[in-house]
Amino acid sequence: MKAKLKFDFYRSLLVSLFLFSVSTSHAGLLTNGFSASYEVYHKGIYLGTTVRHLKKQDEKTWDYRSHTAPEGIVKLFVSDIIDESSTIKFSNNQLQPVTYKYHQHGGKKEKIFQLDFDWGAKQLSNSNTRKNYPIENGAHDLLSFQLQLMYDLQAGKKTVSYVIADKKRVDTYSLNFEKTEDVETPMRTFSAIKLVSNKIRDKMQFIIWCAPKLNYLPIKVMKIEEDGDESVLSLKSISIK
C-alpha cells in the first residue's frame, strides 16, 4: 500500500459522521453528546475503524474528537494513528470552530498541525503553512462542518455549501441533493438522501448518504479519487452520552 493511501483519506473526508438507533431521541445526540464508530474501507478492503466523541464543555462550547486506527492484517503495512479534535462554539444553530488539532503518529513520520479561528479579526491561522487566511461567518474545519450539515438538512436545505480549512488550504465544498434510496450499513439498512459534492480541485468528489429518520445523520460517506479509487466510511454503532 502506498503511503498516500494510509490515512490522508481520514483527514480529508467530508464526513465521516455517526449512527444511532431509530428509537433513540434525536434531540439527545446534539444536546447530550455521543460516541460513534465507523468501519473504514479502501477499494473494498477493510482498513480499520474511526471512533468519534462529541462532548459538551459548557452551554455554548463543544469538544468533538476523532480517533482512527488500522486493524487486522492492515496493521502489518500501516501503523499510523490519527487523532483530531475541534473546539466549537454554538449559537442559534450556527457553529463556529475555535481550534482544530491534527496529530498523526505511530508510523514513520509524526505530523502535527493546528488551525486557530479568530472570529473577531475574521482570520484563520494555519500552523502547517504558517500563513493567515481571511474568513467569513460559515467557515469550518474538517470536523465542525459535519455538525453544521446536520442542522442545515434539518432546516430543509437541499443544497449546502461550506468553506472548509484543512492542512494546506481553504476550499469551498458544495453538496446537492440527488435522490432518496435505501442504503445498507453494518448496523442496518436505512432510507437515506444522497448528497453529491462538487469536484474539489478537479481531483476528488464526495458522496454522503443521510438518513432523515436519524435526524439527517450521514450513515455512509464515499470519497472518489481522480483515478476512480473509492474510500468508504460505513457506520456501525453509536451511543448517546
C-alpha positions in Angstrom: 0.0 0.0 0.0 1.3 3.4 -0.9 1.9 5.9 1.9 -0.7 8.2 0.3 -3.4 5.6 0.9 -2.6 5.3 4.6 -4.6 8.0 6.3 -4.8 11.1 4.3 -8.2 9.7 3.4 -9.4 10.0 7.0 -8.3 13.6 7.4 -9.8 14.9 4.2 -13.1 13.1 4.3 -16.1 15.4 4.4 -17.5 13.2 6.6 -17.3 10.9 8.4 -20.2 11.0 11.0 -22.4 9.0 13.3 -25.2 6.4 13.5 -27.7 5.5 16.2 -30.8 3.5 16.9 -34.1 4.8 15.5 -35.7 4.5 18.9 -33.1 6.9 20.4 -34.1 10.5 20.9 -32.9 12.6 18.0 -32.5 15.7 20.2 -30.2 13.8 22.6 -27.5 13.4 20.0 -26.6 17.1 19.8 -27.7 18.1 23.2 -26.1 15.4 25.3 -23.2 14.3 23.1 -22.4 10.8 21.8 -19.7 8.2 20.9 -19.8 6.5 17.4 -17.7 4.1 15.5 -17.3 3.6 11.7 -15.8 0.9 9.5 -13.3 2.2 7.0 -12.6 0.7 3.6 -10.4 1.5 0.6 -11.1 -0.2 -2.8 -13.2 -2.6 -0.9 -10.5 -3.6 1.6 -11.2 -3.2 5.3 -8.6 -0.9 6.9 -9.8 -0.2 10.4 -12.1 2.0 12.5 -12.8 5.6 13.2 -14.3 6.4 16.6 -15.8 9.8 17.3 -16.8 11.5 20.5 -18.9 14.7 20.9 -18.8 16.2 24.4 -20.4 19.3 25.8 -18.0 21.6 27.7 -20.5 24.3 28.6 -23.7 25.8 27.3 -22.1 27.1 24.2 -19.0 25.1 23.7 -18.5 21.5 22.3 -15.5 19.3 22.0 -15.5 16.9 19.0 -12.8 14.3 18.7 -11.9 11.6 16.2 -9.6 8.6 16.6 -8.6 6.5 13.5 -6.5 3.3 13.7 -5.7 0.3 11.5 -6.9 -3.2 12.4 -6.3 -6.7 11.4 -3.8 -7.6 8.7 -3.6 -4.0 7.6 -1.5 -3.3 10.7 1.3 -5.2 9.1 1.6 -2.4 6.5 0.1 0.6 8.2 0.8 1.7 11.8 -0.3 5.3 11.6 -2.9 6.5 14.1 -4.7 9.8 13.6 -6.2 11.9 16.3 -8.2 15.0 15.5 -10.1 17.4 17.7 -12.3 20.5 17.2 -13.4 23.0 19.8 -16.7 24.5 18.6 -18.9 27.4 19.7 -22.6 27.1 19.2 -25.2 29.8 18.8 -28.6 29.9 17.0 -27.9 26.7 15.1 -24.7 28.2 13.7 -21.4 26.5 14.7 -18.1 28.4 14.8 -14.9 26.4 15.2 -12.3 27.9 17.6 -9.4 25.5 17.4 -8.8 22.3 15.2 -5.8 20.0 16.0 -4.4 17.1 14.0 -1.9 14.5 15.2 -0.7 11.6 13.1 1.6 9.3 15.0 2.7 5.7 15.4 4.2 5.4 11.9 7.5 6.5 10.3 6.7 10.2 10.4 4.8 12.2 13.0 2.6 15.0 11.6 1.1 17.8 13.7 -0.7 20.9 12.8 -3.3 23.3 14.2 -5.9 25.8 12.9 -6.9 28.7 15.0 -10.1 30.7 14.1 -10.1 34.4 15.2 -13.7 35.5 14.6 -13.1 39.0 15.9 -10.4 39.6 13.3 -12.0 37.3 10.7 -8.8 35.5 10.3 -7.6 31.9 10.3 -4.1 30.9 11.4 -2.6 27.6 10.0 0.5 26.2 11.8 1.4 23.9 8.9 1.5 26.6 6.1 2.5 29.3 8.6 0.0 31.6 6.9 -3.1 33.5 7.9 -6.2 33.4 5.8 -9.3 35.7 5.7 -12.5 34.0 6.8 -16.2 34.9 6.9 -19.1 33.6 9.0 -19.8 30.0 8.0 -16.1 28.8 7.7 -15.4 25.4 9.2 -12.7 22.8 9.9 -12.9 19.2 8.8 -14.9 18.2 11.9 -17.1 21.2 12.7 -18.8 21.3 9.3 -20.2 17.8 9.8 -22.3 19.0 12.7 -23.4 22.1 10.7 -24.5 19.8 7.9 -27.0 18.1 10.3 -28.6 21.4 11.3 -28.8 22.6 7.7 -30.5 19.5 6.5 -33.0 19.6 9.3 -33.8 23.1 8.3 -34.9 21.8 4.9 -32.0 22.8 2.8 -31.4 20.7 -0.4 -28.2 22.4 -1.4 -25.4 23.4 1.1 -22.0 25.0 0.7 -19.2 25.3 3.2 -15.8 27.0 3.3 -13.6 24.3 4.9 -10.0 24.7 6.1 -7.6 21.8 6.1 -3.8 21.2 6.3 -2.8 23.1 3.2 -5.6 25.4 2.0 -9.2 26.7 2.3 -11.7 25.2 -0.2 -15.4 25.6 -0.9 -17.4 22.3 -0.7 -20.9 22.2 -2.2 -23.4 19.3 -1.7 -26.5 18.9 -3.8 -29.4 16.5 -3.2 -29.7 13.8 -5.9 -32.2 11.3 -4.8 -33.6 9.1 -1.9 -32.5 5.5 -1.7 -32.0 2.5 0.6 -28.5 2.2 2.0 -27.0 -0.8 3.8 -24.7 -0.2 6.7 -23.1 -2.6 9.2 -25.9 -1.7 11.6 -28.9 -2.0 9.3 -30.5 -0.7 6.1 -31.8 2.9 6.1 -33.8 5.1 3.7 -31.4 8.0 3.0 -31.0 11.1 0.9 -28.0 11.1 -1.4 -25.8 14.2 -1.5 -23.2 14.6 -4.2 -20.3 17.2 -3.9 -18.7 19.4 -6.4 -15.3 18.3 -7.8 -12.8 19.6 -5.3 -9.7 21.0 -7.2 -10.9 18.8 -10.1 -9.3 15.8 -8.3 -11.8 14.3 -5.9 -15.5 14.1 -5.1 -17.6 13.0 -2.1 -21.0 11.4 -1.8 -22.8 11.4 1.5 -26.0 9.5 2.5 -28.0 11.0 5.3 -31.0 9.2 7.0 -34.0 11.5 7.7 -35.2 9.2 10.4 -31.9 9.7 12.2 -32.1 13.4 12.2 -30.2 13.5 8.9 -27.1 11.9 10.3 -24.8 10.7 7.5 -24.8 6.9 7.5 -22.3 6.4 4.7 -19.6 8.6 3.2 -17.7 7.8 0.0 -14.6 9.6 -1.4 -13.8 9.2 -5.1 -10.3 9.9 -6.2 -9.4 11.4 -9.6 -8.4 7.8 -10.8 -11.7 6.4 -9.7 -10.4 4.7 -6.5 -13.1 4.7 -3.7 -12.7 5.0 0.1 -15.8 4.5 2.3 -16.8 5.1 5.9 -19.8 2.9 6.9 -21.4 3.5 10.2 -21.5 0.7 12.7 -22.7 1.9 16.1 -23.5 4.9 18.3 -24.3 5.6 21.9 -25.6 8.8 23.4 -23.9 10.2 26.5 
